[in-house]
Amino acid sequence: MYTPPPIARERLPALLAAMPKAELHIHIEGSLEPEMIFALAQRNGLTLPYADVEALRRAYAFSDLQSFLDIYYAGASVLLHEQDFYDMARAYLARAAMDNVAHAEIFFDPQTHTARGVSMETVINGLHRACQDAQAELGISSSLILCFLRHLSEEDAFATLEHAQPFLGRFIGVGLDSSEVGHPPEKFARVFARCRELGLHLVAHAGEEGPPEYIWSALDVLKVERIDHGVQALRDAALVRRLASERIALTVCPLSNLKLCVFPDLAQHNLKRLLDAGLAATVNSDDPAYFGGYINQNFAQVFAAVPELTARDAWQLAHNSFAASFAPEARKRAWQDRLAETFAAHA
């Protein structure tokens, strides 16, 4: 097993920025910056309930997940045409490449758009084309994961899956997001079973605001391969042992947890404790336009707030992100070799 060289704490910010990493928890609609929301609204002849960009930014004061979702869905209303989805995804991928993201697995919420009359084809083709162009032009690898909105019914999720099936070659998996509390994973047991039959990868949000029991259900009922968030896992010792022994990755989002009041401040974030418990934690940005930071800002701010986090932890988080990705094994190894080279250069 590779052992990263010791690196002084004052050199950590440069290392965190430079090291290659995978982003496994990014909602593409949550990357819509206020400037792009207003630009798309103008292009599509829409009027927003905010006077200007700054008025919209001031509305980003969230008390919990639901207060965020209300604005999130309003922002997504400007997305109408294939080019809108392309422009949004292409902007995120350019930003991710600047943060040395080698690979991104991007969540998208088709029900947010199909409910407004936007076709599945419009959504997926715009996003897929952006991923292809970013690979060719920027060298960043990416894949799409279709997420079901858990506050809607399983019947609605089945209808969404049916509409998406002609495009199965353009996304690699399915996830479960939106309002967690009151919508346990088992609500979607049958649709996830069908997705498994179709050969899709399975992930689900669990243990963000919801209890550890939701993580158990995601694993045992939905049969997911990764847990999105999962920070409540430490409340259940048996669950921690299972997650560690099975190397089930947790896609942790520190600035999201702070903004949605999962933790009162970053200094109390449990990322270090997750790693020390042997869990395959990763760092991600979730909805960066709304939560105050893309992936490198998440790394920088949580490492600054939690002084116990070390260069060894930085390596582990990046290594975990590649290992937990759904990319081919040869590409994972190549990225992990690049990671080792970056650490050697900063030692």
C-alpha positions as CSV (number, residue, x, y, z in Angstrom):
1,M,0.0,0.0,0.0
2,Y,1.3,3.4,-1.0
3,T,2.3,5.7,1.9
4,P,2.2,9.4,1.2
5,P,5.2,11.4,2.2
6,P,4.9,13.8,5.2
7,I,4.0,17.3,4.1
8,A,4.0,20.3,6.4
9,R,0.7,21.8,7.3
10,E,1.5,25.2,5.7
11,R,1.9,23.4,2.4
12,L,-1.5,21.8,2.6
13,P,-3.6,24.5,0.8
14,A,-1.4,24.2,-2.3
15,L,-1.5,20.4,-2.2
16,L,-5.3,20.3,-1.8
17,A,-5.7,22.5,-4.8
18,A,-3.2,20.6,-7.0
19,M,-4.0,17.0,-6.2
20,P,-6.2,15.1,-8.8
21,K,-9.5,14.1,-7.4
22,A,-12.9,12.7,-8.4
23,E,-16.2,14.4,-7.6
24,L,-18.9,11.9,-6.9
25,H,-21.6,14.1,-5.4
26,I,-22.5,17.1,-7.6
27,H,-26.1,18.0,-8.6
28,I,-25.7,19.8,-11.9
29,E,-28.7,22.0,-11.3
30,G,-27.0,23.1,-8.1
31,S,-24.1,24.4,-10.1
32,L,-26.3,27.1,-11.7
33,E,-24.7,30.4,-10.6
34,P,-27.0,33.4,-10.2
35,E,-25.4,35.1,-13.2
36,M,-26.3,32.1,-15.4
37,I,-29.8,31.9,-14.0
38,F,-30.4,35.5,-15.0
39,A,-28.7,35.1,-18.4
40,L,-30.8,32.0,-19.2
41,A,-34.0,33.8,-18.0
42,Q,-33.2,36.6,-20.4
43,R,-32.4,34.3,-23.3
44,N,-35.7,32.4,-22.7
45,G,-37.9,35.4,-22.0
46,L,-38.6,34.6,-18.4
47,T,-39.1,36.9,-15.5
48,L,-37.6,36.0,-12.1
49,P,-39.0,36.9,-8.7
50,Y,-35.7,38.6,-7.8
51,A,-34.6,42.1,-8.9
52,D,-31.0,41.2,-9.7
53,V,-28.1,38.7,-9.1
54,E,-27.4,40.1,-5.6
55,A,-31.0,39.9,-4.6
56,L,-31.0,36.2,-5.6
57,R,-27.7,35.6,-3.7
58,R,-29.2,37.2,-0.6
59,A,-32.0,34.6,-0.7
60,Y,-29.4,31.8,-0.1
61,A,-29.9,31.8,3.7
62,F,-31.1,28.3,4.4
63,S,-32.2,26.9,7.7
64,D,-32.6,23.3,6.5
65,L,-32.7,21.1,3.3
66,Q,-36.3,22.1,2.4
67,S,-35.6,25.9,2.5
68,F,-32.8,25.2,0.1
69,L,-34.9,23.0,-2.2
70,D,-37.5,25.7,-2.6
71,I,-35.0,28.1,-4.2
72,Y,-33.2,25.3,-6.0
73,Y,-36.3,24.3,-8.0
74,A,-37.1,28.0,-8.7
75,G,-33.6,28.4,-10.2
76,A,-34.0,25.3,-12.3
77,S,-37.1,26.8,-14.0
78,V,-34.9,28.8,-16.4
79,L,-33.7,25.5,-18.1
80,L,-35.9,25.0,-21.1
81,H,-33.8,24.0,-24.1
82,E,-31.0,21.5,-24.9
83,Q,-28.5,24.4,-25.1
84,D,-29.4,25.6,-21.6
85,F,-28.5,22.2,-20.1
86,Y,-25.4,22.1,-22.2
87,D,-24.3,25.5,-21.1
88,M,-24.9,24.7,-17.4
89,A,-22.9,21.4,-17.5
90,R,-20.1,22.8,-19.6
91,A,-19.7,25.7,-17.1
92,Y,-19.5,23.2,-14.2
93,L,-17.0,21.0,-16.0
94,A,-14.7,23.9,-16.8
95,R,-14.7,24.9,-13.2
96,A,-14.1,21.4,-12.0
97,A,-11.2,21.0,-14.4
98,M,-9.6,24.2,-12.9
99,D,-9.9,22.4,-9.5
100,N,-8.0,19.4,-10.9
101,V,-11.1,17.1,-10.9
102,A,-10.0,14.3,-13.2
103,H,-13.4,12.6,-13.2
104,A,-17.0,13.7,-12.2
105,E,-20.1,11.6,-11.7
106,I,-22.9,14.1,-12.2
107,F,-26.4,13.9,-10.7
108,F,-29.3,15.3,-12.7
109,D,-33.0,15.6,-11.7
110,P,-35.2,15.0,-14.8
111,Q,-38.5,15.2,-12.9
112,T,-37.7,18.8,-12.1
113,H,-37.8,19.5,-15.8
114,T,-40.2,17.0,-17.2
115,A,-42.9,18.3,-14.8
116,R,-42.5,21.7,-16.6
117,G,-42.9,20.2,-20.0
118,V,-39.2,19.8,-20.9
119,S,-38.5,16.5,-22.6
120,M,-36.2,13.8,-21.3
121,E,-34.4,13.9,-24.6
122,T,-33.7,17.7,-24.2
123,V,-32.3,17.2,-20.7
124,I,-30.1,14.2,-21.3
125,N,-28.8,15.2,-24.7
126,G,-27.7,18.7,-23.5
127,L,-25.9,17.2,-20.5
128,H,-24.3,14.3,-22.5
129,R,-23.0,16.6,-25.2
130,A,-21.4,18.9,-22.6
131,C,-19.6,15.9,-21.1
132,Q,-18.3,14.8,-24.4
133,D,-17.0,18.2,-25.3
134,A,-15.4,18.7,-21.9
135,Q,-13.6,15.4,-22.3
136,A,-12.3,16.4,-25.8
137,E,-11.4,20.0,-24.9
138,L,-10.4,19.9,-21.2
139,G,-9.5,16.3,-20.6
140,I,-12.0,15.9,-17.8
141,S,-13.8,12.5,-17.6
142,S,-17.5,12.5,-16.6
143,S,-20.6,10.4,-16.4
144,L,-24.3,11.1,-15.7
145,I,-26.4,9.6,-12.8
146,L,-30.2,10.1,-13.1
147,C,-31.7,10.9,-9.7
148,F,-35.3,10.2,-8.6
149,L,-36.9,12.9,-6.4
150,R,-37.9,11.1,-3.2
151,H,-40.7,13.5,-2.2
152,L,-42.5,12.2,-5.3
153,S,-44.1,8.8,-5.6
154,E,-42.4,5.6,-6.7
155,E,-45.0,5.5,-9.6
156,D,-43.6,8.8,-10.8
157,A,-40.0,7.4,-10.6
158,F,-41.1,4.4,-12.7
159,A,-42.5,6.7,-15.3
160,T,-39.3,8.7,-15.3
161,L,-37.3,5.5,-15.8
162,E,-39.5,4.5,-18.7
163,H,-39.0,7.9,-20.4
164,A,-35.2,7.6,-19.8
165,Q,-34.8,4.0,-21.1
166,P,-34.2,5.1,-24.8
167,F,-31.1,7.0,-23.5
168,L,-29.6,4.2,-21.3
169,G,-26.3,4.5,-23.1
170,R,-26.0,8.1,-21.9
171,F,-26.1,7.6,-18.1
172,I,-24.4,5.1,-15.9
173,G,-26.6,4.9,-12.8
174,V,-29.5,6.1,-10.7
175,G,-29.6,7.9,-7.4
176,L,-32.2,9.2,-4.9
177,D,-32.3,12.8,-3.7
178,S,-34.5,15.7,-2.5
179,S,-36.3,15.9,0.8
180,E,-34.9,13.0,3.0
181,V,-36.9,13.1,6.2
182,G,-40.2,11.3,5.9
183,H,-39.2,9.6,2.6
184,P,-37.2,6.4,3.6
185,P,-35.3,4.5,0.9
186,E,-37.6,1.5,1.0
187,K,-40.3,3.7,-0.6
188,F,-38.3,3.1,-3.9
189,A,-37.5,-0.6,-3.5
190,R,-39.2,-1.8,-6.7
191,V,-37.9,0.9,-9.0
192,F,-34.3,0.4,-7.7
193,A,-34.7,-3.4,-8.3
194,R,-35.7,-2.6,-11.9
195,C,-32.7,-0.4,-12.3
196,R,-30.4,-3.1,-11.0
197,E,-31.9,-5.5,-13.7
198,L,-31.1,-2.9,-16.3
199,G,-27.4,-3.0,-15.2
200,L,-27.3,0.5,-13.8
201,H,-25.2,1.5,-10.8
202,L,-27.1,2.4,-7.7
203,V,-26.5,5.2,-5.2
204,A,-28.7,7.1,-2.7
205,H,-28.7,10.0,-0.4
206,A,-29.0,8.7,3.2
207,G,-27.9,9.9,6.6
208,E,-27.7,13.6,5.9
209,E,-30.7,14.8,7.9
210,G,-32.2,11.3,8.1
211,P,-31.2,8.7,10.7
212,P,-28.7,5.8,10.4
213,E,-31.7,3.5,9.7
214,Y,-32.0,5.2,6.3
215,I,-28.4,4.1,5.5
216,W,-29.3,0.5,6.5
217,S,-32.3,0.6,4.2
218,A,-30.3,2.1,1.3
219,L,-27.9,-0.8,1.6
220,D,-30.2,-3.7,2.4
221,V,-33.4,-2.7,0.5
222,L,-32.1,-0.6,-2.4
223,K,-28.7,-2.5,-2.6
224,V,-26.8,0.7,-3.3
225,E,-23.0,0.8,-4.0
226,R,-22.4,4.2,-2.4
227,I,-24.0,6.3,0.2
228,D,-24.4,10.0,-0.6
229,H,-23.7,12.1,2.6
230,G,-23.8,9.4,5.3
231,V,-22.5,11.7,8.0
232,Q,-25.1,10.3,10.5
233,A,-23.5,6.9,10.3
234,L,-21.3,7.5,13.3
235,R,-24.4,7.3,15.5
236,D,-24.5,3.5,14.9
237,A,-21.4,1.5,15.8
238,A,-22.7,-1.7,13.9
239,L,-23.3,0.4,10.8
240,V,-19.8,1.9,11.0
241,R,-18.3,-1.6,11.2
242,R,-20.3,-2.7,8.2
243,L,-19.5,0.4,6.1
244,A,-15.8,0.0,6.9
245,S,-15.6,-3.8,6.2
246,E,-17.5,-3.5,2.9
247,R,-15.7,-0.3,1.8
248,I,-19.0,1.5,1.1
249,A,-18.0,5.0,0.1
250,L,-19.6,8.1,1.7
251,T,-19.8,11.1,-0.6
252,V,-19.5,13.8,2.1
253,C,-20.2,17.5,1.3
254,P,-18.8,19.7,4.1
255,L,-20.0,23.2,3.0
256,S,-23.4,21.8,2.2
257,N,-23.5,20.3,5.7
258,L,-22.6,23.7,7.1
259,K,-25.0,25.7,5.0
260,L,-28.0,23.4,5.8
261,C,-27.2,23.3,9.5
262,V,-26.3,19.6,9.7
263,F,-23.3,20.9,11.7
264,P,-23.3,24.2,13.6
265,D,-19.8,25.1,12.2
266,L,-17.1,23.3,10.2
267,A,-14.9,22.9,13.2
268,Q,-17.4,20.3,14.5
269,H,-17.6,18.5,11.2
270,N,-17.0,14.7,11.6
271,L,-15.0,14.1,8.4
272,K,-11.8,13.3,10.4
273,R,-13.8,10.9,12.7
274,L,-15.2,9.2,9.6
275,L,-11.7,8.6,8.3
276,D,-10.4,7.5,11.6
277,A,-13.2,5.0,11.9
278,G,-11.9,3.4,8.6
279,L,-14.7,4.7,6.4
280,A,-14.2,5.4,2.7
281,A,-15.2,9.1,3.0
282,T,-14.8,11.5,0.0
283,V,-15.1,15.3,-0.3
284,N,-17.6,16.8,-2.8
285,S,-19.4,20.1,-3.4
286,D,-23.1,18.9,-3.7
287,D,-24.8,22.2,-4.9
288,P,-21.8,24.5,-5.2
289,A,-23.6,27.6,-6.5
290,Y,-25.8,27.6,-3.4
291,F,-23.5,26.4,-0.7
292,G,-20.5,28.7,-1.2
293,G,-17.9,26.5,-2.8
294,Y,-16.8,24.1,-5.4
295,I,-14.7,21.0,-4.5
296,N,-11.4,22.8,-3.8
297,Q,-13.2,25.3,-1.5
298,N,-14.7,22.3,0.4
299,F,-11.3,20.8,0.8
300,A,-9.6,24.1,1.8
301,Q,-12.3,25.2,4.3
302,V,-12.8,21.9,6.1
303,F,-9.0,21.3,6.4
304,A,-8.6,24.9,7.8
305,A,-11.4,24.4,10.3
306,V,-10.3,20.9,11.5
307,P,-6.6,21.1,12.3
308,E,-6.4,17.3,13.0
309,L,-6.8,16.7,9.2
310,T,-3.4,15.9,7.7
311,A,-1.8,15.4,4.3
312,R,-2.3,11.7,4.8
313,D,-6.0,12.3,5.2
314,A,-5.9,14.5,2.0
315,W,-4.4,11.6,0.1
316,Q,-6.9,9.1,1.6
317,L,-9.9,11.3,0.6
318,A,-8.6,11.7,-3.0
319,H,-7.6,8.0,-3.2
320,N,-11.1,7.0,-2.0
321,S,-12.8,9.2,-4.6
322,F,-11.1,7.3,-7.4
323,A,-11.6,3.9,-5.8
324,A,-15.3,4.6,-5.3
325,S,-15.9,5.9,-8.8
326,F,-17.6,3.8,-11.4
327,A,-14.8,4.4,-13.9
328,P,-12.8,1.5,-15.4
329,E,-10.1,0.0,-13.1
330,A,-7.2,1.0,-15.5
331,R,-8.3,4.7,-15.4
332,K,-8.6,4.6,-11.6
333,R,-5.0,3.3,-11.3
334,A,-3.7,6.0,-13.7
335,W,-5.4,8.7,-11.6
336,Q,-4.0,7.2,-8.4
337,D,-0.5,7.2,-9.9
338,R,-1.0,10.9,-10.8
339,L,-2.1,11.5,-7.2
340,A,1.1,9.9,-5.9
341,E,3.2,12.0,-8.3
342,T,1.5,15.2,-7.0
343,F,2.3,14.2,-3.4
344,A,5.9,13.6,-4.3
345,A,6.1,17.0,-6.0
346,H,4.8,18.7,-2.8
347,A,6.9,16.8,-0.3
